[in-house]
Amino acid sequence: MNSSERPSIVQILKTKDGKSQRDTAVNGKADHYLKYFDSKKDREETKELRTAASMDVVNNYYDLATDFYEYGWGEAFHFAVLQKGESREHSFAKYEYSLALKLGLEPGDLVLDAGCGIGGPARHIASFSRAKVIGINCNDYQLQRARELTRLARLENLCSFVKGDYHHLTYADGSFDKAYAIEATCHSPNIAAVYAEICRVLKPGGLFACCEWVMTDKYDSNNSYHRKLKDDILEGDGLSDIVSIPQVHAAIKESGFEIVEARDHAVDSTVPWYTVLMPQWTISDIKITPMGRWMTHIMLMVLETIRLAPSGSVKVHRMLCKGADSLAAAGLEGIFSPMYILILRKPDNKN
């Protein structure tokens, strides 16, 4: 399979011998993961539980969700500024390249990708800039996919992937020229700690680009509908919580970074960012529309019945659909944005 091709739903759920991939693990992992979002328990209690076990939440989530993401979204698991008439793939690539340009990446720069997923943005940015990118990820399965897709793309000379925790990086102070995180720090229960650690490993004057998920100032915690949308996003996307914009700025101040740019790029879209989750998107992306998700759901039910898909696949797909629908609804309400863009600079000690 070419690295640019998305796997079919049968391919991602089968091994070479025809048996279901990770069959015995999926259903148990799904049940374990969903315990962190038990609606019968107090909201603050479950939040504290997720915060204390954030690494377990994230690892279980991506063990369950990665195949579905790659099936529906390709190699880049993020949103982008959309303009009328452009394809989703074009908008994603343009978004990633714009971050590379904002960082001023040059050939030979050593760049940290904090929370690299399966490495799609790392490969695109490295190919575009000829910088060397090291991706950090805590999830073994995603690292396996990142390395395999990078091998297929013949980009091992520019991209490498390391297991690690972006709260506690193993690199010495000043190891990297630049850094970025694309919709990854949302999984942290303490973004100030992440920002501070990235600041530590950057050289003085080095830039960090971060695409942060935020609840906007339109979010009303006293509004039950708003709270429900937020809770469903948390469950559908493996999050402990979602920060507000003031919380982001407090974390920046605590980390030691200087702000070069901080703004919600969602307002730059002539086509709303959440359009990709709604029915009016192109036929080529039908898999991520409500109709496409319904078709996938029926297919999974059949595959589970005939034991070509792991038991629990339908449960996982339902969870992901809940998250997607809530993201779209929260975007429509204006209470959430996945594109609060930060360009931060580590102070230059010479100044």
Buried (B, 14 or more C-beta within 10 A) or exposed (E): EEBEEBBEBEBBBBEEEEEBBBBEBBBEBBEBBBEBBEEEEEEEEBBEBBBEBBBBBBBBBBBBBBBBBBBBBBBBBBBBBBEEEBEBBEBBBBBBBBBBEBBEBEEEBBBBBBBBBBBBBBBBBBBBBBBBBBBBBBBEBBBEBBBEBBEBBEBEEBBBBBEBBBBEBEBEEEBBBBBBBBBBBBBBBBBBBBBBBBBBBBBEBBBBBBBBBBBBEEBEEEBEEBBBBBBBBBBBBBBBBBBBBEBBBBBBEBBBBBEEEBEBBBEEBEBBBBBBBBEEBEEEBBBBBBEBBEBBBEBBEEBBEEEBBBBBBBBBBBBBBBBBBBBBBBBBBEBBBBBBBBBBBBEEEEE
